[in-house]
C-alpha cells in the first residue's frame, strides 16, 4: 500500500476514533487531520530510519498503533478542553 492508502487508513482511524469517543465534543475535522498526518509521519519516519520497508507487517502495525494513540490523545484533550465548569 502506498502513501494514498495510508492516508485513507489514517482518515478511517480518525473517523472511528471520533465516532467511538463517548463525548464527541472535539471536531471531526481535527480527528481526521490528526489521523492522516500521524499515519503519514509514522510511515515516513519508519522508512527514513530503516525500521521497516514498504509493505512490511511492522509498517502496518506501527502506523495503526501510533495513529490510534494520537487520535485518542487529541480527542481526549479536545473533550477535556470543552468541559463546562460547575457553578
N, C-alpha and C positions, 0 to 999 in steps of 0.2 A: 504494500500500500504506500502510495506516495504522500506528498505534503497535503494535497487536497483531501485525501482520505482521513488523515489525522486531524485536519481542520474540522471535518464533519464529525469525527469521533469526539473532539473537544466540545463542539457545539451540542452534541447529544448529551454528553455528560453534564454540561452546564444547564441544559434544559431539565434533565432529570433531577439534578441537584436542587434547582429552584422549585420544581414541581413537588418534590417529596419533602421539602423542608416544612416543618409544622407552621411557621408563622407566615412565610411567603411575603414578607414585608420589603425585602430588598428587590431591586428591579430585575426583571428578566433580561434586559439588555446587558446589564453588568455581569450577570452569571454567564451569559453566552460569550461575551468578550473575554472574560477571565478563563473560561474553558478552552476557547480556541487558542488564545495566546499562551496559556500554560502547556497545552499539548504540543504546540509547535516549538516552544522554547525547550521542552524536555527532549523532543526528537533532535533538535539542533545540538543541544549540549551533549547528548549521548553519542551522536555521530562525530562531533568535534573532538571529544575526548577519547574516542575509540572504544567506548564501553560496549557498544553494540553496532552491528551493521544493519542495513536496511532489511526489514523482514524478519529479524530475529524475534524469538519469543520474548526475550528480555526487553526488547524495544516496546512491544505491546504492553507488557506488564508495567514497565516504568511509566509509560505515558498515561495509562489508565489510573494507576495509583496516585501519581503526583497530581494529575488533573483533578481527581476526586478530592484529594486533600485540599487543594487550592480553592475549589468551588465551595466545599463545605466550610472552610475557614472564612472566606469572604462573604458567603451567605449568612453565616452566623454573626459576623461582625456587623453586617448591614442591618440585621434584625435587632441586634443589641443597640445600635445607634438610633433606632426609631422608637424605642420604648418610651412610653409616657411615664412621667413621674407622678406618684400618688400625692394628692394634695390633702 
